[in-house]
Amino acid sequence: MTFTTMPSSLLMPVGQDVDLFPMPSELTVAQAARMLGVSEAGIDEYIDDGIIESRWENGKRLIQWDSLVKFYQKRKWMEEGLNEIVRMSQEMGLYDD
């Protein structure tokens, strides 16, 4: 069993303590969907598109924890970038709500 810390931004606002607890190195599609707040079909699409890594075992897709965290961080980085573009466009008067 692997011990890891979950990224605090997955669970709570930044700046709060994060507890260590046993975490499996792989998650099911359902577990990954709950963690990211998306549908299982959405996770399946990310896997099919090669965005999130997985493997098959006993008829189930298992997702590597590290792959899920990398995806989450990239998605968050892209979202922050888009928000910055919108903010700058609003300041220049190029974007209305």
Backbone as CSV, one residue per row, in Angstrom:
resi,resn,N_x,N_y,N_z,CA_x,CA_y,CA_z,C_x,C_y,C_z
1,MET,0.843,-1.174,0.000,0.000,0.000,0.000,0.889,1.237,0.000
2,THR,0.500,2.221,-0.767,1.266,3.453,-0.880,0.648,4.520,0.014
3,PHE,1.495,5.288,0.675,1.016,6.426,1.444,1.345,7.671,0.658
4,THR,0.372,8.524,0.542,0.566,9.735,-0.242,-0.260,10.861,0.338
5,THR,0.011,12.048,-0.080,-0.849,13.173,0.281,-1.626,13.551,-0.954
6,MET,-2.887,13.847,-0.771,-3.691,14.318,-1.884,-3.399,15.792,-2.066
7,PRO,-3.398,16.280,-3.288,-3.227,17.710,-3.470,-4.317,18.440,-2.695
8,SER,-3.928,19.399,-1.882,-4.910,20.074,-1.043,-5.994,20.724,-1.876
9,SER,-5.667,21.146,-3.090,-6.656,21.815,-3.922,-7.736,20.854,-4.423
10,LEU,-7.502,19.547,-4.328,-8.552,18.593,-4.693,-9.599,18.495,-3.593
11,LEU,-9.226,18.808,-2.378,-10.114,18.567,-1.256,-10.588,19.817,-0.531
12,MET,-9.732,20.808,-0.416,-10.047,21.957,0.422,-9.278,23.172,-0.057
13,PRO,-9.657,24.340,0.437,-8.935,25.546,0.033,-7.458,25.467,0.404
14,VAL,-6.641,26.116,-0.391,-5.206,26.141,-0.156,-4.936,26.791,1.196
15,GLY,-3.937,26.286,1.896,-3.564,26.848,3.186,-4.045,26.021,4.364
16,GLN,-4.928,25.072,4.142,-5.397,24.217,5.219,-4.538,22.962,5.261
17,ASP,-4.476,22.340,6.431,-3.680,21.132,6.599,-4.255,19.977,5.785
18,VAL,-3.371,19.096,5.360,-3.758,17.891,4.642,-3.221,16.703,5.428
19,ASP,-4.084,15.752,5.730,-3.678,14.572,6.478,-3.142,13.504,5.539
20,LEU,-2.193,12.724,6.049,-1.708,11.555,5.324,-2.647,10.390,5.585
21,PHE,-2.940,9.635,4.558,-3.747,8.443,4.727,-3.412,7.467,3.613
22,PRO,-3.679,6.183,3.847,-3.364,5.212,2.806,-4.207,5.483,1.567
23,MET,-3.578,5.445,0.431,-4.267,5.716,-0.823,-3.843,4.657,-1.829
24,PRO,-4.797,4.057,-2.492,-4.399,3.079,-3.506,-3.663,3.785,-4.638
25,SER,-2.752,3.072,-5.274,-2.012,3.671,-6.385,-2.864,3.733,-7.651
26,GLU,-4.009,3.038,-7.645,-4.919,3.046,-8.789,-6.350,3.273,-8.306
27,LEU,-7.137,3.904,-9.164,-8.535,4.195,-8.859,-9.426,3.650,-9.965
28,THR,-10.667,3.356,-9.629,-11.634,2.972,-10.652,-12.113,4.233,-11.360
29,VAL,-12.790,4.044,-12.469,-13.355,5.179,-13.205,-14.342,5.929,-12.313
30,ALA,-15.154,5.202,-11.561,-16.134,5.845,-10.682,-15.451,6.700,-9.611
31,GLN,-14.385,6.181,-9.014,-13.666,6.940,-7.994,-13.046,8.196,-8.590
32,ALA,-12.442,8.064,-9.765,-11.817,9.213,-10.426,-12.868,10.263,-10.776
33,ALA,-14.022,9.820,-11.253,-15.101,10.746,-11.614,-15.572,11.532,-10.394
34,ARG,-15.737,10.844,-9.263,-16.162,11.527,-8.031,-15.120,12.549,-7.587
35,MET,-13.855,12.185,-7.681,-12.790,13.089,-7.239,-12.730,14.357,-8.081
36,LEU,-12.948,14.225,-9.391,-12.853,15.378,-10.278,-14.180,16.095,-10.485
37,GLY,-15.260,15.488,-10.004,-16.575,16.105,-10.165,-17.073,16.064,-11.602
38,VAL,-16.741,14.997,-12.308,-17.207,14.802,-13.683,-17.907,13.449,-13.774
39,SER,-18.530,13.195,-14.906,-19.220,11.913,-15.080,-18.224,10.798,-15.391
40,GLU,-18.661,9.581,-15.171,-17.836,8.431,-15.538,-17.609,8.396,-17.046
41,ALA,-18.623,8.805,-17.814,-18.467,8.859,-19.270,-17.384,9.869,-19.649
42,GLY,-17.305,10.959,-18.909,-16.259,11.953,-19.161,-14.879,11.376,-18.920
43,ILE,-14.734,10.634,-17.835,-13.446,9.984,-17.548,-13.115,8.985,-18.644
44,ASP,-14.111,8.203,-19.084,-13.888,7.243,-20.170,-13.407,7.953,-21.437
45,GLU,-13.968,9.125,-21.732,-13.528,9.882,-22.915,-12.073,10.319,-22.767
46,TYR,-11.716,10.819,-21.584,-10.325,11.230,-21.349,-9.371,10.045,-21.536
47,ILE,-9.792,8.879,-21.082,-8.965,7.679,-21.239,-8.863,7.304,-22.710
48,ASP,-10.012,7.272,-23.404,-10.025,6.908,-24.825,-9.173,7.865,-25.656
49,ASP,-9.139,9.137,-25.258,-8.354,10.146,-25.978,-6.885,10.142,-25.566
50,GLY,-6.518,9.288,-24.606,-5.131,9.191,-24.167,-4.701,10.294,-23.215
51,ILE,-5.659,11.023,-22.659,-5.349,12.132,-21.755,-5.035,11.612,-20.354
52,ILE,-5.770,10.597,-19.937,-5.536,9.938,-18.648,-5.149,8.496,-18.935
53,GLU,-4.100,8.022,-18.246,-3.630,6.649,-18.451,-4.451,5.666,-17.615
54,SER,-4.682,4.497,-18.181,-5.390,3.444,-17.444,-4.932,2.086,-17.942
55,ARG,-5.384,1.083,-17.249,-5.142,-0.287,-17.688,-6.377,-1.110,-17.338
56,TRP,-6.527,-2.236,-17.979,-7.663,-3.127,-17.733,-7.257,-4.223,-16.759
57,GLU,-8.135,-4.502,-15.804,-7.954,-5.648,-14.913,-9.326,-6.163,-14.519
58,ASN,-9.561,-7.428,-14.783,-10.842,-8.071,-14.460,-12.026,-7.291,-15.019
59,GLY,-11.897,-6.800,-16.241,-12.990,-6.099,-16.899,-13.211,-4.672,-16.437
60,LYS,-12.307,-4.146,-15.623,-12.442,-2.764,-15.143,-11.227,-1.956,-15.556
61,ARG,-11.484,-0.692,-15.844,-10.380,0.228,-16.108,-9.858,0.749,-14.780
62,LEU,-8.557,0.688,-14.609,-7.928,1.232,-13.412,-7.032,2.393,-13.833
63,ILE,-7.149,3.489,-13.117,-6.436,4.713,-13.442,-5.312,4.914,-12.441
64,GLN,-4.132,5.200,-12.948,-2.994,5.476,-12.085,-3.228,6.802,-11.358
65,TRP,-3.010,6.815,-10.047,-3.170,8.006,-9.233,-2.353,9.167,-9.805
66,ASP,-1.092,8.913,-10.145,-0.219,9.962,-10.667,-0.774,10.572,-11.958
67,SER,-1.332,9.746,-12.809,-1.904,10.231,-14.058,-3.099,11.134,-13.791
68,LEU,-3.914,10.777,-12.812,-5.085,11.582,-12.463,-4.657,12.931,-11.891
69,VAL,-3.649,12.934,-11.039,-3.162,14.185,-10.446,-2.564,15.080,-11.530
70,LYS,-1.799,14.518,-12.450,-1.223,15.311,-13.550,-2.329,15.935,-14.397
71,PHE,-3.370,15.151,-14.695,-4.493,15.670,-15.465,-5.158,16.811,-14.713
72,TYR,-5.412,16.623,-13.425,-6.059,17.653,-12.620,-5.234,18.939,-12.623
73,GLN,-3.932,18.820,-12.428,-3.071,19.997,-12.385,-3.055,20.721,-13.731
74,LYS,-3.000,19.971,-14.817,-3.001,20.582,-16.147,-4.329,21.280,-16.402
75,ARG,-5.432,20.636,-16.037,-6.761,21.231,-16.233,-6.904,22.508,-15.423
76,LYS,-6.400,22.491,-14.198,-6.474,23.672,-13.336,-5.619,24.799,-13.927
77,TRP,-4.409,24.469,-14.416,-3.521,25.455,-15.010,-4.183,26.092,-16.235
78,MET,-4.823,25.278,-17.078,-5.484,25.799,-18.268,-6.665,26.692,-17.893
79,GLU,-7.439,26.280,-16.897,-8.578,27.073,-16.445,-8.126,28.432,-15.911
80,GLU,-7.047,28.432,-15.143,-6.515,29.689,-14.619,-6.050,30.594,-15.756
81,GLY,-5.429,30.015,-16.781,-4.988,30.783,-17.936,-6.154,31.410,-18.690
82,LEU,-7.217,30.637,-18.890,-8.399,31.165,-19.566,-9.044,32.282,-18.759
83,ASN,-9.107,32.107,-17.442,-9.666,33.153,-16.583,-8.848,34.434,-16.679
84,GLU,-7.535,34.305,-16.783,-6.669,35.468,-16.920,-6.908,36.177,-18.254
85,ILE,-7.104,35.414,-19.320,-7.401,36.009,-20.629,-8.717,36.774,-20.577
86,VAL,-9.728,36.196,-19.945,-11.021,36.880,-19.809,-10.849,38.156,-19.004
87,ARG,-10.114,38.086,-17.895,-9.895,39.266,-17.051,-9.217,40.376,-17.841
88,MET,-8.171,40.029,-18.586,-7.450,41.032,-19.371,-8.342,41.613,-20.469
89,SER,-9.167,40.774,-21.093,-10.081,41.243,-22.129,-11.113,42.192,-21.553
90,GLN,-11.602,41.907,-20.364,-12.560,42.796,-19.709,-11.909,44.140,-19.412
91,GLU,-10.666,44.128,-18.935,-9.979,45.383,-18.639,-9.782,46.229,-19.890
92,MET,-9.594,45.581,-21.037,-9.400,46.306,-22.294,-10.721,46.635,-22.964
93,GLY,-11.839,46.201,-22.358,-13.139,46.486,-22.934,-13.499,45.590,-24.110
94,LEU,-12.820,44.486,-24.240,-13.064,43.590,-25.367,-14.059,42.462,-25.048
95,TYR,-14.465,42.373,-23.797,-15.296,41.243,-23.377,-16.373,41.741,-22.439
96,ASP,-17.607,41.394,-22.720,-18.734,41.716,-21.837,-19.265,40.436,-21.222
97,ASP,-19.790,40.540,-20.006,-20.374,39.367,-19.346,-21.644,38.933,-20.006
